[in-house]
Amino acid sequence: MTTPEYDIVVIGGGLSGLSCAYTLLKEGYSVCVLEQGHIVGGAFQSFNRRGARFDTGFHYVGGVRKGEMMYPLISYFGLDNLPWKRLSDECFLELSVRGRMFRLRNGFDNFRNDLVKEFPDEADGIDAVIAVLRDISDHMYDSLALDWNIIDSDWFTTSAYEFLQEHIKSQLLRDVLCAGAFTTELTETLPLYSFAQSLASFIQGSYRMSGGGQRIADTLASEIEALGGTIITCTKVSSFALSSDGRIEAAICGRKRFTAKQFVSTIHPTLTIGLIPETPFVRKIYRKRMAALKNSVGMFTTHLLIRKDTIPYRNCMLAIHGSDDLWHNSFEAQDPVREMLVNFNLQEREEPFVRDIDLLTPMSWDAVKEWADTVRGHRPESYEEFKQKKARESIALAEQYIPQLEENIERIWTSTPLTYRDYTGTVEGSAFGVRKSSKNLMGTMLSPLTPIDNLFISGQSMTLHGMLGTMMSSIRTCSIICKKRIL
């Protein structure tokens, strides 16, 4: 019998894989991370064009300082000393809702009072929303208890849509409360918890990172190696080798085999189950269930290189909601660009003018599906024309809020859900992983456990999305492996 090389092999070097590896190393396990790309980071990768840095998926995050929601995670993973840049307390988000502008301030009291001033007849409903945001921020880490059961929580079994319809009469105010719609996908069955935890964290404090998401990934990777962990890039797992008793013996990567006692997969759950060969230990109904998981929408991003000393840097985000109904939106190829998040990328050295701007608008997989089988770098002219059209629409919308934008653009690059799939391995280029549903918790909120008793899964497709949800998922998976509550 082959002696395992490692205690645990982690598949995927994105934020979840790095978080799992770091945690397990701190718990005394020997760990190897296998990443198919040439660098780690996944959706946290950054890339450089003509001296400017652009981010793949990370743009801003909420609640990273002491006393805020994500600080216990930031501190645990050794990220608290990174160069976080707090957005303006006086306006962390400029929000346009059907042509009307709102400037949202940090702090629950500020947020509440500003909304009551604009919507005095909605004070009771606003207070009900703020109460939920506070409650969730105060009890964020209860879900890390080993005996925690998701179906016991009203926050998950109630949809955000139902809650807002019940407590808020004004559609305009409901739309304002959807300011964070670009950090999740709005559907009628989105759990209240998923909606509220994201909004609450941004209200507490919003931050950009000097060096972008790649700095976070590289910091974790350095800590993993300092703890004795191994990270191997350019290594894609093609299948698992099973023993006669239905346990995984090795991860197969071409001609290489990586053996371990246990395995953690942080790639998409559908892809993970696809790595398991046919075996009676994994029932067909389980495979069908995982294959049928619905994914959230992706993003179309227009990356703009701005001429020097022309467009002032804004220490806030800009969100544009132009749809009549944010909860029943369509993001197909023929739909015009109406929703947009504008990010002014933070430079390594603070300057009064911005050098690069990202324009992000939701886009469905169906919008790019016709080119799904084409190869990156060799896609047809029709795909390029499609991207150019969407870029023009995006720039035209952004210029309504950023004077003289178009005339000061030096270069343009674009990415679609297809790009996102190719560079990060995300199924259908989904921005938020598996679509969560308050009406089908057991089918969309996934357990770290699998039918293979030494295979565990983690990542934003589990329970919560984004940086906060991904790190929470990693801690929960590792707690189950270690049979103790971590953090």
JOCOR-V429728 format. One line per field, one symbol per residue. ss: DSSP state (a for helix, b for strand, c for the rest). A space follows every 50 residues. Layout:
BEGIN
ss->???
END
This chain:
BEGIN
ss->cccccbbbbbbccbaaaaaaaaaaaaccccbbbbccccccbaaacbbbbc cbbbbcccccbbccccccccaaaaaacccccccbbbccccccbbbbbccb bbbbcccaaaaaaaaaaacaaaaaaaaaaaaaaaaaaacaaaaaccccca aacaaaacbaaaaaaaacccaaaaaaccccaaacccccccbaaaaaaaaa aaaacbbbbccaaaaaaaaaaaaaaacccbbbccccccbbbbcccccbbb bbbccbbbbbbbbbbcccaaaaaacccccccccaaaaaaaacccbccbbb bbbbbbcccccbccccbbbbbcccccccccccccccccbbbbbbcccccc ccbccbbbbbbbbcaaacaaacccccccccaaaaaaaaaaaaaaaaaaac cccccaaabbbbbbbcaaaaaaaaccaaaccccbccccccaaaaccccbc ccccbbbccccccccaaaaaaaaaaaaaaaaaccccc
END
